[in-house]
Amino acid sequence: MRILHLVSCRGWSSDAYWAARVSRELARRGHEVTLACRAGTEVPVMEPARQEGVDRIATLGLGGGVKPSDVADLRRLRAWLATTDVVHVHRAKEHWLAAVANRLSVMPRPIVRTRHIAQAVRPHRANQWLYRRATALVVTVTEAIRRQYLASGLLPAERVVALAGGADTERFRPLAADPEVRRRLGARSDEPLVGIIGGLRVMKGHRVVVEAAGRLAGAGLRPRFVVVGRGSQESAIRERLHGSGLSGQFTLTGFVDDLPAVIAALDVALYVPLESDGMSRVVWEYLAAGRALIASRVGAVAEALVDDEHALLVPAGDGEALAAALRRLVQDATLRHTLAQAGRRLVLERYSGARVAAALEEHYRRLVS
C-alpha cells in the first residue's frame, strides 16, 4: 500500500515518535510510506525521524491555526491523494487539512487519526462532521482514550481501536551495562543505579522520586539516582534535592544521545507520572531493554502490566509506596531479573513496533478494500 503519514509537531514529541516508528515498521513490511512533516522542523523532527529509519520524508506548511499556507497545503494534499491509498494523521491541524482535501478531491481516501493524549474530544458540530463523515478510523494509544471517544458519541465502537506500545525491540534490547556509562551517570560499580527518563515537568513525578529517596535515606538505604531529560522544573528539582540533603545521590544529565546505553546501565527504571500522559513511550523502551520497572498505575501501565509480574506498580503520587517498591528492588537482584525477563517477553509478544504496524496494516487493508 501507499501510505501518507502527516505530523505537524514542532518538536520530537510522542506524536512525532509514534508516527516515525510506525512509518519505519510499515516500510519494513513492504509498504511505500511517506512521512510529511511541518516545514522548518528539519532538526527537531525530521532528523530524529531519519535516525528511526524513515527514508521518505516530505514537508508541508502545517502552520498553527488558519494560515495562508493552508491553501498550498490543500493543493499538495489533493495531488498526493491520487497516488495514496491511506492518509494517517496525528494532530488536529493535519486532520482538518486532510479532511478538506478529501472533500475537494475526486479520489477521496480513507483518513485514519491517531489520538495520543488523554484529553476528551468535544462533540461539537464541527467535530461531528470531522469524525462521523470525514474519518474512517480512530486509533488511540490507550484503552482509556478509546473510552473517551466512545463516551463522546462521535464514533461507533467499531471505528475506534486502541493500539498501545511501539517500542523498537532491536534498538532497545537487553545489553550489558557499560562501566564507563555508569561512571558518567555517577554510579559506582558496587551500588544500584535508579533512573527516571522524561521531560522535567510537574506531572512526571520527580517530586515523588525525591520524597521516596529521602524516605530510603532515613532508613539507611542510599542508592544512586540519575534523572535524564530537561524541562521547566529543573531548578525546582535541584532546590528540592539541596533542601533534602540528597544532592550527592542524584545526577541530572539533561538530554543524552545514547539512550539505549543509558537504559542498559540502570538497575531499576522509574515511570511515575502523577496522571496518564498518553503513549508512555519510555515504559515500552524500559521493558524492551530488559530493565526492572517501577511504574505508576496510570494510562497504559494500568491496562497492560500486572503488578509483581511485569513490574512493581504503585499509586500515582505516593512517595511511601514508591519507597517501599524501591527498597524491594534495590535489595533483591533476583526479583529484578525476573521482572526484567517478563517485561521483555510482554513487549515482544504484544507491544513492539512490529506488532503495532501489523495491526495497523490489517486495518488499512480493510479500509482500502
C-alpha beads as a LAMMPS data file, in Angstrom:
LAMMPS data file: protein, C-alpha beads

369 atoms
368 bonds

1 atom types
1 bond types

-500.0 500.0 xlo xhi
-500.0 500.0 ylo yhi
-500.0 500.0 zlo zhi

Masses

1 110.0

Atoms # bond

1 1 1 0.000 0.000 0.000
2 1 1 0.923 3.652 -0.444
3 1 1 0.562 5.315 2.945
4 1 1 0.889 9.002 3.825
5 1 1 1.513 9.999 7.470
6 1 1 1.057 13.675 8.346
7 1 1 2.505 15.127 11.553
8 1 1 2.549 18.839 12.417
9 1 1 4.678 18.610 15.590
10 1 1 7.281 21.347 16.069
11 1 1 9.470 19.079 18.237
12 1 1 10.257 15.443 18.877
13 1 1 7.094 14.680 20.847
14 1 1 5.453 11.318 21.425
15 1 1 3.207 12.041 18.397
16 1 1 6.198 12.514 16.097
17 1 1 7.973 9.484 17.539
18 1 1 4.907 7.240 17.085
19 1 1 4.420 8.448 13.502
20 1 1 8.083 7.799 12.683
21 1 1 8.143 4.391 14.356
22 1 1 5.067 3.050 12.577
23 1 1 6.248 4.573 9.285
24 1 1 9.508 2.667 9.610
25 1 1 7.830 -0.579 10.649
26 1 1 5.276 -0.381 7.837
27 1 1 8.090 0.239 5.345
28 1 1 9.806 -2.890 6.677
29 1 1 6.613 -4.770 5.839
30 1 1 6.924 -3.707 2.203
31 1 1 4.683 -0.645 2.037
32 1 1 5.539 2.702 0.456
33 1 1 5.310 5.114 3.374
34 1 1 5.854 8.878 3.264
35 1 1 6.115 10.942 6.431
36 1 1 5.113 14.560 5.784
37 1 1 6.372 16.948 8.484
38 1 1 5.941 20.617 9.289
39 1 1 8.204 22.953 7.335
40 1 1 11.094 24.257 9.403
41 1 1 11.414 21.163 11.609
42 1 1 14.445 19.654 9.873
43 1 1 16.499 19.475 13.090
44 1 1 13.891 18.794 15.811
45 1 1 11.651 16.332 13.900
46 1 1 12.939 15.193 10.517
47 1 1 16.462 14.325 11.613
48 1 1 15.276 12.160 14.549
49 1 1 12.792 10.513 12.165
50 1 1 15.656 9.625 9.836
51 1 1 17.540 8.186 12.808
52 1 1 14.498 5.982 13.415
53 1 1 14.940 4.679 9.877
54 1 1 12.385 6.754 7.932
55 1 1 13.756 7.415 4.448
56 1 1 10.761 9.026 2.671
57 1 1 10.163 12.459 4.225
58 1 1 8.263 15.384 2.714
59 1 1 7.259 18.804 4.065
60 1 1 4.077 20.848 4.242
61 1 1 3.427 24.226 5.836
62 1 1 1.212 22.782 8.619
63 1 1 1.289 26.099 10.477
64 1 1 -0.723 26.510 13.658
65 1 1 -4.218 27.978 13.334
66 1 1 -5.548 29.132 9.966
67 1 1 -2.661 30.255 7.744
68 1 1 -2.309 31.447 4.112
69 1 1 -0.015 28.442 3.583
70 1 1 -3.031 26.177 4.135
71 1 1 -4.111 26.806 0.538
72 1 1 -0.822 25.460 -0.807
73 1 1 -1.030 22.513 1.603
74 1 1 -4.521 21.673 0.339
75 1 1 -3.330 21.727 -3.262
76 1 1 -0.429 19.399 -2.497
77 1 1 -2.629 17.047 -0.485
78 1 1 -5.198 16.843 -3.288
79 1 1 -2.388 15.929 -5.694
80 1 1 -0.997 13.324 -3.285
81 1 1 -4.395 11.673 -2.876
82 1 1 -4.176 10.441 -6.461
83 1 1 -1.159 8.311 -5.568
84 1 1 -2.064 7.406 -1.973
85 1 1 -4.164 4.580 -0.532
86 1 1 -4.444 5.717 3.107
87 1 1 -3.867 9.049 4.877
88 1 1 -2.916 8.796 8.549
89 1 1 -2.976 11.996 10.641
90 1 1 -1.772 12.705 14.171
91 1 1 -2.931 16.189 15.231
92 1 1 -5.904 18.468 14.616
93 1 1 -4.152 20.674 12.050
94 1 1 -3.360 17.923 9.578
95 1 1 -6.631 16.149 10.377
96 1 1 -8.670 19.129 9.154
97 1 1 -6.441 19.739 6.135
98 1 1 -6.681 16.092 5.062
99 1 1 -10.451 16.068 5.581
100 1 1 -10.968 19.214 3.488
101 1 1 -8.587 17.988 0.759
102 1 1 -10.509 14.707 0.686
103 1 1 -13.799 16.588 0.402
104 1 1 -12.477 18.545 -2.583
105 1 1 -10.916 15.525 -4.285
106 1 1 -12.404 13.324 -6.987
107 1 1 -10.475 10.438 -5.401
108 1 1 -11.054 10.618 -1.621
109 1 1 -9.028 8.216 0.520
110 1 1 -9.631 6.715 3.976
111 1 1 -8.401 9.004 6.766
112 1 1 -7.073 7.432 9.971
113 1 1 -6.474 9.597 13.059
114 1 1 -4.256 8.627 15.993
115 1 1 -5.107 10.250 19.311
116 1 1 -2.023 10.414 21.523
117 1 1 -3.226 12.364 24.551
118 1 1 -5.655 11.655 27.386
119 1 1 -7.919 14.630 26.810
120 1 1 -11.553 14.264 25.846
121 1 1 -12.593 15.389 22.363
122 1 1 -15.501 17.829 22.395
123 1 1 -18.520 16.603 20.402
124 1 1 -19.410 19.984 18.853
125 1 1 -20.899 20.221 15.363
126 1 1 -17.580 20.654 13.536
127 1 1 -16.103 17.585 15.226
128 1 1 -19.278 15.644 14.468
129 1 1 -18.641 16.201 10.762
130 1 1 -14.881 15.614 11.090
131 1 1 -15.210 12.266 12.853
132 1 1 -18.544 10.876 11.662
133 1 1 -18.280 11.846 8.000
134 1 1 -14.617 12.522 7.223
135 1 1 -12.706 9.980 9.335
136 1 1 -12.683 6.260 8.643
137 1 1 -10.915 5.102 11.814
138 1 1 -9.503 6.476 15.065
139 1 1 -6.525 4.770 16.702
140 1 1 -5.833 5.544 20.366
141 1 1 -2.671 4.740 22.297
142 1 1 -4.565 3.580 25.414
143 1 1 -7.902 1.950 26.094
144 1 1 -8.805 4.855 28.378
145 1 1 -8.529 7.301 25.461
146 1 1 -10.667 4.958 23.369
147 1 1 -13.336 5.058 26.068
148 1 1 -13.249 8.871 25.939
149 1 1 -14.166 8.728 22.270
150 1 1 -16.970 6.278 22.890
151 1 1 -18.337 8.479 25.682
152 1 1 -18.329 11.487 23.320
153 1 1 -20.650 9.693 20.898
154 1 1 -18.598 10.892 17.940
155 1 1 -17.893 7.410 16.589
156 1 1 -19.316 3.905 16.916
157 1 1 -17.184 1.359 18.787
158 1 1 -16.096 -0.481 15.637
159 1 1 -14.391 2.673 14.319
160 1 1 -12.184 3.275 17.367
161 1 1 -9.323 0.892 18.232
162 1 1 -6.619 1.021 20.903
163 1 1 -3.053 0.119 19.899
164 1 1 -0.606 0.543 22.764
165 1 1 3.147 0.136 22.539
166 1 1 5.507 0.624 19.639
167 1 1 8.992 0.062 21.086
168 1 1 11.890 -0.663 18.745
169 1 1 12.893 -4.045 20.149
170 1 1 16.065 -4.149 18.067
171 1 1 17.426 -0.832 19.313
172 1 1 16.140 -1.379 22.863
173 1 1 17.221 -4.858 23.865
174 1 1 18.939 -6.367 26.911
175 1 1 22.566 -5.204 26.918
176 1 1 25.382 -5.491 29.428
177 1 1 25.884 -2.299 31.393
178 1 1 28.866 -0.258 30.189
179 1 1 31.062 0.652 33.206
180 1 1 32.028 3.929 31.560
181 1 1 28.377 4.918 31.075
182 1 1 27.613 4.067 34.701
183 1 1 30.563 6.163 35.829
184 1 1 29.334 9.082 33.714
185 1 1 25.922 8.753 35.339
186 1 1 27.518 8.979 38.773
187 1 1 27.253 5.347 39.896
188 1 1 29.981 3.227 41.417
189 1 1 30.287 -0.370 40.330
190 1 1 29.044 -1.690 43.673
191 1 1 25.871 0.412 44.056
192 1 1 22.430 0.112 42.423
193 1 1 21.536 2.785 39.880
194 1 1 17.923 4.001 39.691
195 1 1 16.880 6.085 36.693
196 1 1 13.948 8.233 35.567
197 1 1 13.813 9.388 31.948
198 1 1 11.427 12.085 30.728
199 1 1 10.754 15.786 30.497
200 1 1 11.272 17.682 33.755
201 1 1 7.642 18.691 34.222
202 1 1 5.420 18.677 37.295
203 1 1 3.229 15.816 36.107
204 1 1 6.196 13.476 35.525
205 1 1 6.530 12.857 39.266
206 1 1 10.127 13.855 40.005
207 1 1 8.986 15.347 43.330
208 1 1 7.723 11.908 44.368
209 1 1 11.066 10.351 43.448
210 1 1 12.887 12.846 45.686
211 1 1 10.433 12.137 48.501
212 1 1 10.972 8.376 48.142
213 1 1 14.762 8.826 48.084
214 1 1 14.504 10.807 51.332
215 1 1 12.472 8.049 52.972
216 1 1 15.059 5.462 51.928
217 1 1 17.928 7.630 53.172
218 1 1 16.181 7.926 56.526
219 1 1 16.194 4.125 56.712
220 1 1 19.908 3.958 55.822
221 1 1 19.479 2.959 52.159
222 1 1 21.126 5.277 49.607
223 1 1 21.040 4.023 46.001
224 1 1 22.301 6.290 43.250
225 1 1 19.690 8.157 41.144
226 1 1 20.013 9.580 37.640
227 1 1 17.486 11.999 36.113
228 1 1 17.563 12.160 32.303
229 1 1 15.799 14.984 30.468
230 1 1 15.235 18.710 30.509
231 1 1 12.331 20.958 31.301
232 1 1 10.887 23.832 33.271
233 1 1 11.152 22.028 36.619
234 1 1 14.935 21.536 36.620
235 1 1 15.638 24.409 39.029
236 1 1 12.832 23.320 41.360
237 1 1 14.157 19.744 41.406
238 1 1 17.683 20.909 42.214
239 1 1 16.367 23.127 45.011
240 1 1 14.343 20.263 46.465
241 1 1 17.371 17.963 46.356
242 1 1 19.550 20.571 48.049
243 1 1 16.958 21.226 50.731
244 1 1 16.580 17.496 51.396
245 1 1 20.329 16.883 51.581
246 1 1 20.093 14.454 48.661
247 1 1 22.113 16.315 46.005
248 1 1 25.038 13.918 46.412
249 1 1 22.838 10.954 45.437
250 1 1 21.411 12.442 42.229
251 1 1 22.889 13.126 38.793
252 1 1 20.878 15.335 36.402
253 1 1 22.172 14.696 32.888
254 1 1 19.931 16.736 30.607
255 1 1 19.378 15.071 27.241
256 1 1 21.535 12.085 26.234
257 1 1 22.454 10.810 22.773
258 1 1 22.989 7.172 23.747
259 1 1 19.629 6.357 25.360
260 1 1 19.841 2.534 24.907
261 1 1 23.231 2.519 26.659
262 1 1 21.879 4.709 29.474
263 1 1 18.869 2.439 29.992
264 1 1 21.163 -0.613 29.967
265 1 1 23.180 0.980 32.778
266 1 1 20.151 1.129 35.089
267 1 1 19.366 -1.462 37.722
268 1 1 15.886 -0.026 38.330
269 1 1 13.837 2.126 35.940
270 1 1 11.114 4.529 37.061
271 1 1 7.975 5.759 35.324
272 1 1 5.963 7.635 37.950
273 1 1 3.775 10.380 36.401
274 1 1 1.015 11.870 38.511
275 1 1 -1.523 11.195 35.759
276 1 1 -1.653 9.494 32.378
277 1 1 0.437 11.166 29.681
278 1 1 -0.917 9.027 26.859
279 1 1 1.555 6.902 24.975
280 1 1 4.039 6.102 27.800
281 1 1 6.797 5.594 25.229
282 1 1 9.599 5.124 27.757
283 1 1 7.701 2.334 29.537
284 1 1 7.922 0.124 26.462
285 1 1 11.570 1.030 25.922
286 1 1 12.463 0.166 29.537
287 1 1 10.710 -3.194 29.205
288 1 1 12.141 -3.936 25.762
289 1 1 15.612 -3.246 27.168
290 1 1 15.051 -5.755 29.971
291 1 1 15.060 -3.310 32.885
292 1 1 13.228 -3.892 36.152
293 1 1 10.483 -1.273 36.290
294 1 1 8.503 0.576 38.948
295 1 1 5.533 2.409 37.447
296 1 1 2.518 4.444 38.487
297 1 1 -0.853 2.832 37.868
298 1 1 -1.902 5.281 35.144
299 1 1 -2.771 5.076 31.453
300 1 1 -1.359 2.152 29.501
301 1 1 0.539 0.886 32.561
302 1 1 -2.675 0.046 34.399
303 1 1 -4.088 -1.571 31.244
304 1 1 -1.095 -3.638 30.141
305 1 1 1.098 -4.526 33.140
306 1 1 0.433 -6.900 36.026
307 1 1 1.857 -5.943 39.413
308 1 1 4.660 -8.215 40.618
309 1 1 4.717 -9.974 37.239
310 1 1 5.864 -7.406 34.669
311 1 1 6.731 -4.550 37.052
312 1 1 6.061 -3.205 40.523
313 1 1 3.052 -0.880 40.296
314 1 1 2.411 1.928 42.776
315 1 1 -0.334 4.551 43.213
316 1 1 0.478 7.788 41.410
317 1 1 1.951 10.439 43.700
318 1 1 2.523 8.065 46.647
319 1 1 6.093 8.589 47.880
320 1 1 5.773 5.999 50.649
321 1 1 4.632 3.282 48.225
322 1 1 7.403 4.210 45.791
323 1 1 9.998 3.999 48.581
324 1 1 8.728 0.547 49.550
325 1 1 8.921 -0.688 45.953
326 1 1 12.414 0.769 45.558
327 1 1 13.551 -0.951 48.734
328 1 1 12.348 -4.300 47.373
329 1 1 14.068 -3.981 44.011
330 1 1 17.293 -2.369 45.189
331 1 1 17.823 -5.188 47.675
332 1 1 16.646 -8.120 45.524
333 1 1 18.660 -8.817 42.356
334 1 1 16.659 -11.993 41.681
335 1 1 13.389 -10.073 41.607
336 1 1 14.934 -7.505 39.281
337 1 1 15.974 -10.262 36.889
338 1 1 12.552 -11.952 37.000
339 1 1 10.653 -8.746 36.288
340 1 1 13.072 -7.755 33.517
341 1 1 12.631 -11.045 31.687
342 1 1 8.832 -10.955 31.976
343 1 1 8.675 -7.350 30.770
344 1 1 10.802 -8.077 27.725
345 1 1 8.613 -11.081 26.808
346 1 1 5.471 -8.974 27.134
347 1 1 6.754 -6.304 24.750
348 1 1 7.871 -8.858 22.175
349 1 1 4.524 -10.647 22.313
350 1 1 2.163 -7.640 22.340
351 1 1 3.683 -4.170 22.358
352 1 1 6.562 -3.958 19.902
353 1 1 6.588 -1.560 16.974
354 1 1 6.314 -4.564 14.666
355 1 1 3.108 -5.681 16.424
356 1 1 1.566 -2.211 16.185
357 1 1 2.454 -1.978 12.484
358 1 1 0.981 -5.408 11.752
359 1 1 -2.292 -4.415 13.416
360 1 1 -2.380 -1.102 11.523
361 1 1 -1.745 -2.936 8.283
362 1 1 -4.845 -5.066 8.808
363 1 1 -6.993 -2.008 9.473
364 1 1 -5.577 -0.215 6.427
365 1 1 -6.323 -3.204 4.185
366 1 1 -9.898 -3.369 5.424
367 1 1 -10.424 0.338 4.783
368 1 1 -8.853 0.246 1.316
369 1 1 -10.869 -2.786 0.264

Bonds

1 1 1 2
2 1 2 3
3 1 3 4
4 1 4 5
5 1 5 6
6 1 6 7
7 1 7 8
8 1 8 9
9 1 9 10
10 1 10 11
11 1 11 12
12 1 12 13
13 1 13 14
14 1 14 15
15 1 15 16
16 1 16 17
17 1 17 18
18 1 18 19
19 1 19 20
20 1 20 21
21 1 21 22
22 1 22 23
23 1 23 24
24 1 24 25
25 1 25 26
26 1 26 27
27 1 27 28
28 1 28 29
29 1 29 30
30 1 30 31
31 1 31 32
32 1 32 33
33 1 33 34
34 1 34 35
35 1 35 36
36 1 36 37
37 1 37 38
38 1 38 39
39 1 39 40
40 1 40 41
41 1 41 42
42 1 42 43
43 1 43 44
44 1 44 45
45 1 45 46
46 1 46 47
47 1 47 48
48 1 48 49
49 1 49 50
50 1 50 51
51 1 51 52
52 1 52 53
53 1 53 54
54 1 54 55
55 1 55 56
56 1 56 57
57 1 57 58
58 1 58 59
59 1 59 60
60 1 60 61
61 1 61 62
62 1 62 63
63 1 63 64
64 1 64 65
65 1 65 66
66 1 66 67
67 1 67 68
68 1 68 69
69 1 69 70
70 1 70 71
71 1 71 72
72 1 72 73
73 1 73 74
74 1 74 75
75 1 75 76
76 1 76 77
77 1 77 78
78 1 78 79
79 1 79 80
80 1 80 81
81 1 81 82
82 1 82 83
83 1 83 84
84 1 84 85
85 1 85 86
86 1 86 87
87 1 87 88
88 1 88 89
89 1 89 90
90 1 90 91
91 1 91 92
92 1 92 93
93 1 93 94
94 1 94 95
95 1 95 96
96 1 96 97
97 1 97 98
98 1 98 99
99 1 99 100
100 1 100 101
101 1 101 102
102 1 102 103
103 1 103 104
104 1 104 105
105 1 105 106
106 1 106 107
107 1 107 108
108 1 108 109
109 1 109 110
110 1 110 111
111 1 111 112
112 1 112 113
113 1 113 114
114 1 114 115
115 1 115 116
116 1 116 117
117 1 117 118
118 1 118 119
119 1 119 120
120 1 120 121
121 1 121 122
122 1 122 123
123 1 123 124
124 1 124 125
125 1 125 126
126 1 126 127
127 1 127 128
128 1 128 129
129 1 129 130
130 1 130 131
131 1 131 132
132 1 132 133
133 1 133 134
134 1 134 135
135 1 135 136
136 1 136 137
137 1 137 138
138 1 138 139
139 1 139 140
140 1 140 141
141 1 141 142
142 1 142 143
143 1 143 144
144 1 144 145
145 1 145 146
146 1 146 147
147 1 147 148
148 1 148 149
149 1 149 150
150 1 150 151
151 1 151 152
152 1 152 153
153 1 153 154
154 1 154 155
155 1 155 156
156 1 156 157
157 1 157 158
158 1 158 159
159 1 159 160
160 1 160 161
161 1 161 162
162 1 162 163
163 1 163 164
164 1 164 165
165 1 165 166
166 1 166 167
167 1 167 168
168 1 168 169
169 1 169 170
170 1 170 171
171 1 171 172
172 1 172 173
173 1 173 174
174 1 174 175
175 1 175 176
176 1 176 177
177 1 177 178
178 1 178 179
179 1 179 180
180 1 180 181
181 1 181 182
182 1 182 183
183 1 183 184
184 1 184 185
185 1 185 186
186 1 186 187
187 1 187 188
188 1 188 189
189 1 189 190
190 1 190 191
191 1 191 192
192 1 192 193
193 1 193 194
194 1 194 195
195 1 195 196
196 1 196 197
197 1 197 198
198 1 198 199
199 1 199 200
200 1 200 201
201 1 201 202
202 1 202 203
203 1 203 204
204 1 204 205
205 1 205 206
206 1 206 207
207 1 207 208
208 1 208 209
209 1 209 210
210 1 210 211
211 1 211 212
212 1 212 213
213 1 213 214
214 1 214 215
215 1 215 216
216 1 216 217
217 1 217 218
218 1 218 219
219 1 219 220
220 1 220 221
221 1 221 222
222 1 222 223
223 1 223 224
224 1 224 225
225 1 225 226
226 1 226 227
227 1 227 228
228 1 228 229
229 1 229 230
230 1 230 231
231 1 231 232
232 1 232 233
233 1 233 234
234 1 234 235
235 1 235 236
236 1 236 237
237 1 237 238
238 1 238 239
239 1 239 240
240 1 240 241
241 1 241 242
242 1 242 243
243 1 243 244
244 1 244 245
245 1 245 246
246 1 246 247
247 1 247 248
248 1 248 249
249 1 249 250
250 1 250 251
251 1 251 252
252 1 252 253
253 1 253 254
254 1 254 255
255 1 255 256
256 1 256 257
257 1 257 258
258 1 258 259
259 1 259 260
260 1 260 261
261 1 261 262
262 1 262 263
263 1 263 264
264 1 264 265
265 1 265 266
266 1 266 267
267 1 267 268
268 1 268 269
269 1 269 270
270 1 270 271
271 1 271 272
272 1 272 273
273 1 273 274
274 1 274 275
275 1 275 276
276 1 276 277
277 1 277 278
278 1 278 279
279 1 279 280
280 1 280 281
281 1 281 282
282 1 282 283
283 1 283 284
284 1 284 285
285 1 285 286
286 1 286 287
287 1 287 288
288 1 288 289
289 1 289 290
290 1 290 291
291 1 291 292
292 1 292 293
293 1 293 294
294 1 294 295
295 1 295 296
296 1 296 297
297 1 297 298
298 1 298 299
299 1 299 300
300 1 300 301
301 1 301 302
302 1 302 303
303 1 303 304
304 1 304 305
305 1 305 306
306 1 306 307
307 1 307 308
308 1 308 309
309 1 309 310
310 1 310 311
311 1 311 312
312 1 312 313
313 1 313 314
314 1 314 315
315 1 315 316
316 1 316 317
317 1 317 318
318 1 318 319
319 1 319 320
320 1 320 321
321 1 321 322
322 1 322 323
323 1 323 324
324 1 324 325
325 1 325 326
326 1 326 327
327 1 327 328
328 1 328 329
329 1 329 330
330 1 330 331
331 1 331 332
332 1 332 333
333 1 333 334
334 1 334 335
335 1 335 336
336 1 336 337
337 1 337 338
338 1 338 339
339 1 339 340
340 1 340 341
341 1 341 342
342 1 342 343
343 1 343 344
344 1 344 345
345 1 345 346
346 1 346 347
347 1 347 348
348 1 348 349
349 1 349 350
350 1 350 351
351 1 351 352
352 1 352 353
353 1 353 354
354 1 354 355
355 1 355 356
356 1 356 357
357 1 357 358
358 1 358 359
359 1 359 360
360 1 360 361
361 1 361 362
362 1 362 363
363 1 363 364
364 1 364 365
365 1 365 366
366 1 366 367
367 1 367 368
368 1 368 369
